[in-house]
Amino acid sequence: MADGMMGARTLDARALRAMLVDGGELALLDVREERIFSESHLLFARSVPLSRLELRMARLVPRLATRIVLVDAADGLAERAPMRW
């Protein structure tokens, strides 16, 4: 994600791995459509298509302090996602 958007930034694999193992709460959300997600995705990612993100976000990530990582296929979906909730 782009810097300056609600504190958002782009993460590399090393930074994501550090977040996964640091013991903190993390929501890893893949915003691609379900069919594309099912073909390949990160191990701990949850499918939350951008088209349904607004409807499912409060249920999937109820605590405001939870760190959220949005995943896409470098197609800009993750950059648009914060505007949906």
C-alpha positions as a printed Julia matrix, in Angstrom:
85×3 Matrix{Float64}:
   0.0     0.0    0.0
   1.05    3.57  -0.52
   2.53    5.74   2.24
   0.33    8.45   3.64
  -2.93    6.52   3.33
  -4.13    6.05   6.93
  -0.57    5.13   7.97
  -0.37    2.54   5.21
   2.88    1.44   3.62
   4.18   -1.25   1.33
   5.8    -4.22   3.06
   8.45   -6.52   1.72
   8.59  -10.22   2.56
  11.08   -9.7    5.39
   8.88   -7.1    7.13
   5.79   -9.3    6.76
   7.63  -12.3    8.2
   8.72  -10.22  11.18
   5.1    -9.22  11.8
   3.97  -12.85  11.58
   6.43  -14.04  14.22
   6.46  -11.11  16.65
   3.43  -12.36  18.61
   1.29   -9.3   17.9
  -2.22   -9.51  16.53
  -2.29   -9.36  12.74
  -5.01   -9.64  10.13
  -3.61  -10.77   6.77
  -6.37  -10.06   4.24
  -6.16  -10.91   0.55
  -8.45   -8.51  -1.33
  -8.4   -10.34  -4.66
 -11.53  -12.16  -5.8
 -12.04  -15.64  -4.33
 -11.26  -17.58  -7.52
  -7.91  -15.83  -7.93
  -7.19  -16.28  -4.2
  -7.89  -20.01  -4.45
  -5.28  -20.42  -7.19
  -2.49  -19.13  -4.93
  -2.25  -17.15  -1.72
  -0.08  -16.51   1.32
  -0.3   -19.24   3.93
  -2.03  -17.28   6.71
  -4.07  -14.98   4.46
  -7.84  -14.79   4.62
  -9.83  -14.14   1.46
 -11.83  -10.91   1.71
 -12.57   -9.72  -1.83
 -12.51   -5.97  -2.23
 -16.12   -6.11  -3.42
 -17.17   -7.47   0.02
 -14.61   -5.83   2.27
 -16.9    -3.18   3.72
 -19.51   -5.78   4.68
 -17.07   -8.19   6.34
 -14.41   -5.97   7.89
 -16.04   -5.32  11.28
 -16.7    -9.02  11.81
 -13.27  -10.2   10.69
 -11.25   -7.49  12.45
 -13.31   -6.33  15.44
 -10.46   -4.72  17.41
  -9.32   -1.34  16.11
  -5.77   -1.9   17.4
  -5.24   -4.95  15.16
  -2.52   -4.53  12.56
  -3.91   -5.12   9.07
  -1.93   -6.23   6.04
  -3.77   -6.14   2.73
  -2.56   -8.42  -0.05
  -3.17   -8.14  -3.79
  -1.37   -9.12  -6.98
   0.38   -5.74  -7.4
  -2.71   -4.54  -9.23
  -3.69   -1.69  -6.91
  -6.56   -3.41  -5.08
  -4.86   -3.12  -1.7
  -4.34    0.6   -2.23
  -8.07    1.11  -2.85
  -9.2    -1.09   0.03
  -8.85    1.39   2.95
 -11.37    3.64   1.22
 -13.92    0.81   1.52
 -14.22    0.73   5.29
